[in-house]
């Protein structure tokens, strides 16, 4: 019942909003993002991610290579390497 109330409330807010939200420049409205590449530009980004929880922990390294086809269109290749992962939970 409580879950349904949240869903109906969220749907009502989404449908009842008459204001459009636009990001400034490239990227999302909130948070950090990989910048887009200029036409013909290349980028190389890396990151280390970790997760700790009741089910265990995991650590991963990720490298991403990007190429700008146009100023607004980019293709990316992401290659993760998992150092350790949480054990799969039995159902």
N, CA, C and O of each residue as an XYZ file, in Angstrom:
364
protein
N       0.820     -1.187      0.000
C       0.000      0.000      0.000
C       0.868      1.257      0.000
O       0.619      2.195     -0.758
N       1.890      1.266      0.859
C       2.760      2.424      0.955
C       3.537      2.637     -0.345
O       3.712      3.770     -0.796
N       4.003      1.531     -0.944
C       4.732      1.604     -2.214
C       3.844      2.207     -3.306
O       4.307      3.024     -4.102
N       2.591      1.812     -3.342
C       1.655      2.332     -4.341
C       1.429      3.826     -4.160
O       1.297      4.554     -5.144
N       1.384      4.291     -2.913
C       1.190      5.710     -2.637
C       2.371      6.522     -3.164
O       2.180      7.585     -3.756
N       3.597      6.024     -2.951
C       4.781      6.703     -3.469
C       4.765      6.751     -4.995
O       5.094      7.778     -5.588
N       4.390      5.658     -5.622
C       4.355      5.587     -7.077
C       3.331      6.562     -7.646
O       3.620      7.275     -8.607
N       2.148      6.597     -7.064
C       1.104      7.512     -7.530
C       1.526      8.957     -7.306
O       1.278      9.809     -8.159
N       2.161      9.250     -6.169
C       2.633     10.609     -5.888
C       3.693     11.046     -6.890
O       3.631     12.158     -7.415
N       4.665     10.177     -7.158
C       5.731     10.509     -8.108
C       5.163     10.705     -9.507
O       5.574     11.620    -10.221
N       4.232      9.864     -9.900
C       3.611      9.991    -11.211
C       2.827     11.296    -11.306
O       2.863     11.970    -12.336
N       2.125     11.651    -10.243
C       1.361     12.902    -10.228
C       2.253     14.122    -10.350
O       1.921     15.067    -11.065
N       3.393     14.107     -9.651
C       4.333     15.225     -9.744
C       4.909     15.315    -11.153
O       5.012     16.408    -11.710
N       5.287     14.176    -11.734
C       5.871     14.167    -13.076
C       4.879     14.660    -14.125
O       5.234     15.461    -14.990
N       3.647     14.188    -14.050
C       2.644     14.594    -15.037
C       2.107     16.002    -14.786
O       1.695     16.689    -15.720
N       2.114     16.426    -13.527
C       1.586     17.743    -13.191
C       2.569     18.872    -13.377
O       2.189     20.041    -13.300
N       3.815     18.553    -13.619
C       4.833     19.583    -13.814
C       4.715     20.154    -15.221
O       4.750     19.414    -16.205
N       4.577     21.461    -15.309
C       4.468     22.085    -16.628
C       5.714     22.882    -16.980
O       5.708     23.661    -17.933
N       6.788     22.690    -16.209
C       8.037     23.389    -16.460
C       9.052     22.412    -17.036
O       9.269     21.333    -16.483
N       9.674     22.793    -18.148
C      10.714     21.966    -18.732
C      12.051     22.292    -18.078
O      12.337     23.455    -17.794
N      12.859     21.286    -17.843
C      14.182     21.479    -17.271
C      15.223     21.251    -18.350
O      15.172     20.251    -19.066
N      16.162     22.167    -18.471
C      17.227     22.044    -19.446
C      18.566     22.192    -18.743
O      18.711     23.009    -17.833
N      19.536     21.407    -19.164
C      20.882     21.518    -18.627
C      21.590     22.677    -19.306
O      21.265     23.044    -20.435
N      22.552     23.242    -18.614
C      23.338     24.324    -19.173
C      24.531     23.718    -19.904
O      25.385     23.096    -19.274
N      24.602     23.887    -21.218
C      25.703     23.320    -21.978
C      25.567     21.820    -22.089
O      24.457     21.305    -22.216
N      26.687     21.106    -22.044
C      26.687     19.649    -22.128
C      26.665     19.054    -20.735
O      27.190     19.645    -19.792
N      26.068     17.904    -20.606
C      26.086     17.184    -19.340
C      24.745     17.195    -18.660
O      23.812     17.858    -19.114
N      24.644     16.460    -17.569
C      23.371     16.365    -16.849
C      23.094     17.609    -16.023
O      23.983     18.433    -15.814
N      21.864     17.743    -15.556
C      21.488     18.878    -14.726
C      22.227     18.818    -13.401
O      22.710     19.844    -12.921
N      22.328     17.632    -12.795
C      22.999     17.466    -11.514
C      24.116     16.438    -11.661
O      23.998     15.500    -12.450
N      25.179     16.606    -10.920
C      26.240     15.606    -10.887
C      27.363     15.906    -11.853
O      27.305     16.845    -12.648
N      28.389     15.075    -11.757
C      29.547     15.224    -12.634
C      29.405     14.279    -13.815
O      28.742     13.246    -13.716
N      30.016     14.627    -14.914
C      29.928     13.811    -16.105
C      31.223     13.895    -16.888
O      32.024     14.808    -16.683
N      31.425     12.958    -17.772
C      32.541     13.019    -18.696
C      32.232     14.102    -19.721
O      31.147     14.091    -20.302
N      33.143     15.033    -19.962
C      32.859     16.078    -20.952
C      32.747     15.484    -22.349
O      33.375     14.471    -22.657
N      31.944     16.123    -23.188
C      31.831     15.646    -24.567
C      33.041     16.124    -25.358
O      33.604     17.181    -25.075
N      33.429     15.345    -26.338
C      34.581     15.681    -27.174
C      34.150     16.548    -28.343
O      33.031     16.416    -28.839
N      35.031     17.433    -28.784
C      34.785     18.218    -29.986
C      34.836     17.291    -31.198
O      35.312     16.161    -31.092
N      34.354     17.755    -32.337
C      34.382     16.947    -33.550
C      35.828     16.550    -33.850
O      36.706     17.403    -33.974
N      36.059     15.235    -33.964
C      37.399     14.713    -34.232
C      38.281     14.608    -32.995
O      39.442     14.210    -33.102
N      37.750     14.959    -31.813
C      38.537     14.922    -30.587
C      38.473     13.571    -29.895
O      37.493     12.838    -30.019
N      39.533     13.257    -29.166
C      39.627     12.009    -28.412
C      39.704     12.309    -26.924
O      40.167     13.378    -26.527
N      39.253     11.373    -26.103
C      39.408     11.503    -24.657
C      39.702     10.129    -24.062
O      39.323      9.096    -24.615
N      40.381     10.146    -22.929
C      40.674      8.915    -22.195
C      40.438      9.200    -20.724
O      41.090     10.069    -20.146
N      39.512      8.478    -20.117
C      39.159      8.673    -18.715
C      39.336      7.358    -17.964
O      39.166      6.278    -18.530
N      39.679      7.465    -16.684
C      39.793      6.280    -15.837
C      39.061      6.528    -14.524
O      38.834      7.671    -14.128
N      38.702      5.454    -13.869
C      38.050      5.570    -12.573
C      38.177      4.289    -11.784
O      38.281      3.202    -12.352
N      38.169      4.424    -10.470
C      38.161      3.277     -9.567
C      36.861      3.343     -8.784
O      36.536      4.369     -8.187
N      36.121      2.243     -8.790
C      34.836      2.189     -8.100
C      34.871      1.096     -7.050
O      35.496      0.053     -7.238
N      34.196      1.346     -5.950
C      34.133      0.372     -4.872
C      32.732      0.360     -4.298
O      32.056      1.388     -4.260
N      32.298     -0.809     -3.850
C      30.985     -0.953     -3.232
C      31.143     -1.793     -1.984
O      31.782     -2.845     -2.002
N      30.554     -1.317     -0.897
C      30.596     -2.048      0.364
C      29.161     -2.160      0.860
O      28.449     -1.158      0.937
N      28.743     -3.347      1.189
C      27.389     -3.552      1.671
C      27.286     -4.802      2.521
O      28.275     -5.493      2.764
N      26.088     -5.075      2.962
C      25.849     -6.241      3.811
C      26.175     -7.546      3.085
O      26.572     -8.523      3.719
N      26.011     -7.569      1.764
C      26.270     -8.774      0.988
C      27.721     -8.974      0.620
O      28.059     -9.991      0.014
N      28.600     -8.035      0.965
C      30.006     -8.139      0.616
C      30.490     -6.848     -0.018
O      29.771     -5.849     -0.029
N      31.698     -6.867     -0.542
C      32.255     -5.669     -1.159
C      32.879     -6.020     -2.499
O      33.136     -7.187     -2.793
N      33.119     -4.997     -3.302
C      33.730     -5.202     -4.608
C      34.497     -3.969     -5.031
O      34.157     -2.857     -4.627
N      35.531     -4.151     -5.842
C      36.349     -3.053     -6.339
C      36.601     -3.270     -7.824
O      36.879     -4.389     -8.257
N      36.500     -2.177     -8.616
C      36.658     -2.277    -10.062
C      37.392     -1.046    -10.584
O      37.176      0.063    -10.096
N      38.246     -1.238    -11.562
C      38.919     -0.168    -12.298
C      38.267     -0.096    -13.676
O      37.970     -1.124    -14.284
N      38.045      1.130    -14.165
C      37.396      1.282    -15.465
C      38.159      2.310    -16.299
O      38.491      3.391    -15.814
N      38.427      1.967    -17.535
C      39.020      2.892    -18.488
C      38.004      3.148    -19.603
O      37.323      2.221    -20.041
N      37.896      4.410    -20.068
C      36.945      4.741    -21.123
C      37.643      5.592    -22.183
O      38.265      6.610    -21.879
N      37.525      5.153    -23.420
C      38.071      5.866    -24.563
C      36.902      6.445    -25.345
O      35.965      5.721    -25.680
N      36.943      7.749    -25.643
C      35.847      8.396    -26.358
C      36.332      9.121    -27.603
O      37.478      9.566    -27.670
N      35.447      9.237    -28.591
C      35.746      9.955    -29.838
C      34.534     10.798    -30.218
O      33.407     10.303    -30.213
N      34.758     12.060    -30.545
C      33.681     12.955    -30.933
C      33.392     12.879    -32.422
O      34.205     13.313    -33.238
N      32.236     12.330    -32.781
C      31.821     12.292    -34.189
C      31.401     13.686    -34.617
O      31.826     14.173    -35.665
N      30.564     14.332    -33.806
C      30.223     15.743    -33.968
C      30.359     16.372    -32.587
O      30.734     15.688    -31.635
N      30.062     17.654    -32.465
C      30.146     18.313    -31.166
C      29.132     17.723    -30.179
O      29.372     17.712    -28.971
N      28.006     17.236    -30.692
C      26.948     16.716    -29.838
C      26.838     15.197    -29.815
O      26.003     14.659    -29.088
N      27.663     14.489    -30.596
C      27.578     13.030    -30.652
C      28.956     12.428    -30.412
O      29.929     12.764    -31.087
N      29.013     11.529    -29.432
C      30.274     10.913    -29.056
C      30.086      9.410    -28.926
O      29.047      8.957    -28.446
N      31.067      8.640    -29.342
C      31.056      7.193    -29.111
C      32.129      6.888    -28.073
O      33.192      7.509    -28.057
N      31.833      5.926    -27.210
C      32.752      5.589    -26.130
C      32.897      4.087    -26.008
O      31.963      3.336    -26.289
N      34.064      3.660    -25.590
C      34.350      2.263    -25.315
C      34.829      2.196    -23.870
O      35.812      2.841    -23.507
N      34.137      1.417    -23.048
C      34.486      1.286    -21.646
C      34.972     -0.131    -21.381
O      34.329     -1.105    -21.773
N      36.119     -0.234    -20.706
C      36.707     -1.535    -20.414
C      36.915     -1.646    -18.906
O      37.826     -1.021    -18.362
N      36.073     -2.441    -18.218
C      36.249     -2.599    -16.776
C      37.186     -3.756    -16.438
O      37.296     -4.727    -17.188
N      37.856     -3.631    -15.299
C      38.656     -4.720    -14.751
C      38.225     -4.891    -13.301
O      38.371     -3.968    -12.500
N      37.700     -6.048    -12.958
C      37.190     -6.308    -11.617
C      38.305     -6.907    -10.763
O      38.821     -7.983    -11.066
N      38.674     -6.194     -9.686
C      39.675     -6.701     -8.746
C      39.044     -7.714     -7.799
O      39.593     -8.792     -7.570
N      37.892     -7.357     -7.258
C      37.181     -8.270     -6.361
C      35.693     -7.986     -6.477
O      35.285     -6.847     -6.703
N      34.891     -9.019     -6.324
C      33.449     -8.831     -6.418
C      32.761     -9.520     -5.250
O      33.293    -10.456     -4.653
N      31.567     -9.034     -4.942
C      30.779     -9.616     -3.865
C      30.304    -10.991     -4.304
O      30.013    -11.190     -5.483
N      30.220    -11.927     -3.396
C      29.713    -13.247     -3.771
C      28.271    -13.177     -4.219
O      27.491    -12.380     -3.697
N      27.913    -14.003     -5.179
C      26.532    -14.040     -5.679
C      25.633    -14.592     -4.591
O      25.936    -15.615     -3.976
N      24.522    -13.906     -4.360
C      23.608    -14.339     -3.307
C      22.726    -15.455     -3.800
O      22.243    -15.430     -4.932
N      22.519    -16.432     -2.946
C      21.654    -17.566     -3.281
C      20.193    -17.168     -3.099
O      19.848    -16.481     -2.138
N      19.349    -17.594     -4.009
C      17.919    -17.255     -3.922
C      17.154    -18.367     -3.280
O      15.937    -18.268     -3.119
